[in-house]
């Protein structure tokens, strides 16, 4: 077997492989002989079909099968011979496959890029500095109570947090516009669901009132035909309802999976949950900024084959997340291209950081992470035992801890500043998808 390799880019290779005709012919002949022993044809007893008949009937198809197999096997052997690790499966381009002649084909494939990490001291990271106040806990408890609130019809004037049932009709340039009319629409005042000025114009109205309000669509409104234009709405208020918050008792606590005997212990559990959420949000934000910094300081060309694999995973996730029955391949690859590239680049950079700096996942930190996860369950000891007896799931925890080690290593070299944020702002900053 003859093998030559050409580098057509930093990560693409063209491998030309030649296989002697004798090797192909022998494989074809052996396959035809096996076929003759098993094939069934009219006019012949099983196993008695003449080889010449089998060759005439199946020769071309058998040869195509053999050539395909030989190309795959030869490619794998050539990789071992040249000590090359491909990033994905190749594309084969046959150059000569005629019977009686040597087989020659080209395998086009990508290899992992050589990574030269950038200057970590140039990376800038902004870390949220946040303390959970009693007011934050009050706000969270109020939000939890709002989730379980019942609605009560009232005759008074409406105010923020009330739910109004309204009919409305909108006009632009004196004409009713598409999508600007509704009947029996329920709207929580102060929710920001409608365009600026709409909800504010209803506050103070009561059931039975009819009113007109004038507003202006935002310049960046999704419907470009309406963006920036003034509008008038005719509104009738059918009903005003106020939320009735539940008492802080055991029934409410249990609805949120919290075993608490009184308000004080419920409050303490809520704070613990907020602390966990805040810790995760800060870690997410810091990790995102570390990744941004690594990508900005390191030139990296990624194999498209790896990106394609990641796109397929994102497609699968999207279909599962929305509970659809569609074929994931129907989702356009362009929807996931940018996210997939970022994930692949991040994975390659983290691998290089681990390799270059000999980073490992400390067992004590793995145990700490497992205990942290287990603490959110009713039977933490069972969860810990499950992870410790399941090598595959424990490996996932070890991988997460190793990523944390990479982030911590970069933070030691990077320029880190702290920014004071309130709880809500800090949590939102860690929820942004990149």
N, C-alpha and C positions, 0 to 999 in steps of 0.2 A: 504494500500500500504506500502510495506516494502522497505526502502532505506538504503544503506550503501555506503560510499565513501572511495576510496583508492587513495593515492597520489603515482603515479608511477614515477614522476620526479618533478622538481620545478614547472612545468607548466602543466603537464598532469595529468588527473584524470580519474579513472575508477569507475563509479557509477553503482552499482548493484541494480536493481529495481524488486520487486516482486508484481504482481497483482493477486488477487484471481480469481480462475477459474470461479466462479459464475458471476463476472463482465463481463468477456469475453463472456461467454455463453449467458448471457442476451442481450448483445449488438449484438451478431451474430443472435440470434432469432428475435430480433426486426428488424434487417436489412432484414432478410429473409421474414418476414411478409410484410414489405414494398415492397419488390421485387415481392411477390406473387400478390399484388394488381395492379401492373403496367406491369408485364412481359407479352409478347405475345408469345404463343406457339401453334403450329399446333395441332388441335383437341380439343382445349379449348377456351372458350370465355374469353375475357379480364377480369381479376380480378377473374376468377373462376378456376385458376390453383391450384390444391391441394398443400398444404404446403409440403407434403412428396415428391412430384415431384420436387418442387422448391429446397428443401434441397438436394435432390440427384443430381440435375443438377448444382446448383450454390453454394452449401454449402462450398466446399473447397475454392473457389475464394473469397466468402464473408468473410470467416474466416480470410484469409490472409489480406484482406483490413482492417478488424476490428483490427487485431493484430497490423498492421502498424500504424493505427491511435492511438490506445491505447498506443503504445510505445512512440509516439511523445507527446501525451497529458500528459502521466505519467512523462516523462522526464522534461517537462516544470514545472509541479507541484512540482517535486522533487527539481528542482533548487530553486524554491521559498521557499520550506520548509527548505532547507539547506543554503539559502541565498548565493548562488554561482552565479557569473557572468561569463559565458563562453566567450571565445574569438572567437568562431565560432561554426558552426553546428557540432554535434557529429557523430561518426560512431557507429551504433547499432550492437551488436552481440547477437542474441537470444540464450539462454541456454536451455530453456524449453518452447515449444509452442504446446505441444500435447493437443488435445481436452480432456476436463475433468480434466486437471491438471492446477495448478497455472502457470501463465505466469511469466517467469523469463528471464531477459535480462540485458546486460551490455551496458552502454553508455560510450564511450571513447571520451573525449573532452579535450580541452586546456583552461586554464584560463590566465588572464592577469598576467604577472610576477610582483613580488614585487621588486621595484627598490630602490636600495640604492645608491644615487648619490655620485660620487667620489669627490675628493678634487679639487675644481674649481681653486684654486691658482696654481695648477700644469699645468694648460692649458696654452700653449704658442700660441700667435696670432701675425702674422706679417701683419701689416696694410700698404697698399701703401700710400706714401705721394707724391702727384702729383699735379702739376700746369699746366694748359693748356696755352701754349705759342702761340705767334703769328705765329711761324713757324708751330706749330701743326695745327692751323686753315688753314694756307696756304696748308699744305699737304692734309687736308681733302677736301678743295675746289678743289684742283688739282685732287684728287681721284673722286670727283663727276663729274668733267668735263670729266675725262677719261671714265666714264661710258656712257656718251652721245657723245663720240667722233665718228667721221666718218673717214673712212680709205681712204688714197690717195696713189696710186702707185708712187714709186720713182725709179730713175735710179742710185742714189748714193749708197755708201757702207752702209751696215746695221749697226745699233747701238741699244743700249738698248731701250726698249719700242716699237721698230718696230715689225711688224708682218711679218714673212717670210712664204712663201708657199714653201715646200721642198718635195723632194723624198729622201728616204734614205734606205740603206741596211746595216745591222749590222752583223759582223763576230766575233765569239769566237773560238779560236783554229783553225782558217782558215775555219770554217764552218758557213753558215748562220744559225742563231738561231731563234727559234719560237718567233714571236712577234717583231722581230727586223727589219721588213720591212714595209714601208708605202709609198704611193704616194699621193701628194696633201695635205700633212699634214700642218696645220697652227699652227705656234708656235710664242708666244710672247717672244721675247728675254729678258732675265732677270727675267722671271716669276718663274724659278726654277721648271718648269714642268718636265724637263728631268733630267737624271742623271748628276752629277757634271762634268763640262768640255764640255758637249755637246753644250749647248747654247753659251758658251764662244768661242767655236771653230768656230761658224758661224758668230759672230760679225766681221764686216769688209768685209764680202762677199757681192756681189751684184747680181742682177738677171742674170742668165746665167752661173754663176760660178759653177764649180764642184770641190769638195775638199774631202780630207780624214782627219779624225780626230781620234786620239787614246785616249781612256778614260778607266777608271777602274770602274766596278760596286762596289757600297758600300758593306761593309762586312755584313750589315744588310738588304741587298736588299731582297724584298719579294720573288723573285724566287731564292730558295737556290742553284739551279744548276748554276746560274750566279753570285751569291754573291762573291765579292772579285776578280773576274776574269777580266783581261784586254780585251778590245774589240776594234775593228776598225769599223768605219762607213764610207761608201761612200755616199756622200751627193750632190745633185744637188739643187741649189736655183732657183726656178721658178719665184718668184716674191718677191719684198720687198715693204711693205706698211708702211706708217707712220700715226699715229693718228693725226687728225686735231681737236683740241679742240674747243668747242663752245664758243661764246662770253658770258661774264657775263652780261646777260640781263634778262628782265622779262620773256621771253619765257623759258629760262633755269631755272629760279627760280621756276616757276610754275610747271615744270616737277618733282620737288622734293617737291611739296605741300607747298612751302614757298611764302607767299605774301610779296614781298619786292619791293620797288620802285627803289632802286639803290644798287650798290655793297656793300656799307657800311652797310645798313640795312640787306642785305642778309648775310653778314659776321657775323653780330651780332646774327642772327637767327641760323646760323650754330654753333656758339660758344655755344649758349644755349642748342642746341641738344647734343653737345659734353659733356657739363657739366652734363646733365641728364644721358647720357650713362656712363660717368665716375663714377658718384655717385652710379649708380646701380651696376657697375662692382666692385667697392670697397666693397659695401655692400655684394655682392655675395661671394667675396673672403673671407671676414671676417666671414660671416656666415658659409661657408664651413669649415674654420679652427676651429670655435667654435664647430661645429658638430664633427669634427675629434677629438677635445679635449675631448668632452663629451663621445664619444665612447671609447676613449683610457683609460679614468679614471673610467669608470663604466662597471662592468660586467653585461651583459644583455642577457638573453635567450629569444628569441622571438617565439611566437606561429606560427607554420608553416601555420596554417589556415589563419592568417593575411597576411603572406608572399604570399600565393597562391592568395589571393584576390588582392594584389598589383601587382602580376605578370599578372593577367588578365587585370588589368587597363593599364599596360604598353604594353601589347599585343594590346589592342584596340587603344592606342595612336599611336603605331608604324604603324598599318594598316592605320589609318586616316592620319597620317603625310605623308605617301608615296602614298596615294590615291589608295591603292590596293583594290581589291574585294575579297581577300582571307579570309577564316575563321581564325580569330585571334588564335584559338586553335591549328592551324597547326604550329604556331611558337613555337620552342622548349622552354620549361620553363627555361632551363639552360641559355639561352641568357639573361634573366632578373633576375635571382636568386640573384646575388650580389647587383644589384641596388635596387631590391625590399626589401631585408633585410635591407639595409641602410635606405631606406625611412621609413620602419616600426619602426626600432630602433630610428630614429630621431623623429618620431611622438610620440612614447612612452616617450622618454626622455624630449621632450618639454612639454608634458602634465604633467609630474611629476614636472618639474620646475615651471610650472604655479600653480599647486596645492600646492606644498610645500611652495612656496614663495608668494602665494596669488597675483599673477600678474594679471593685467587687461589691456585692451586696452583703453587708455585714449580717450574720445570723441574728444578732440581737435586734437589729432594725427590722428584719423580716418578722420576727416574733412580735415586735411592737406594733407593726402594721396589721398583723393578723388580729391581735388583741383589740386594736382600735376598731377594726371592722366588726369583730364579734360583740363589742360593747353596745352596738345598736340593736342587737337581737335579745329576745327574752331569755334564751338559754345560751349564753356566751361560751360556756365550756364545751358544749356540743359543736359549736361552730369552729372553735379552735381545734378540736379533735378531728373534725372533718378535713380541715386544711392540712393538718399534719399527716393524715393518712391518705391524702390524695396528691401524689407527686405533681400531676399536671396543673392542678389549681394552685399548689404552693409555688410552682415555677412561675406562674403569672404574677404572684405577689413579689417574688424575687426580682422579676423583670421590672416591676414598678419601682421597687426600692433602688434598683440599679440606675434607673432614670433619675431618681431623686439625687443619687450620688453624683451624677453628671452635672445636674443643675447646681448642686452645692459647690462642686469643683469650679465651675465657671464663675459663680458668685464671688469666690475668693479672689479671682483675678480681675473681675469686671468692676466698673464704677457704679456702685449701688447708692442710691439716694432714697430717703424715706419721704412719703407724702402723706400728710394727715388726711384721712377720709372718715366720713361717718360710716356706720355699719351698712346701710343700704347701698351707698356708693361703692364701697369695697366689694360687696357681694356681686353687684352688677358688673364690676370691672373684671371679675374672675369668670363670669358667665359668657363673655363675648367669645364667639367662635372665630377662629382664624384658620 
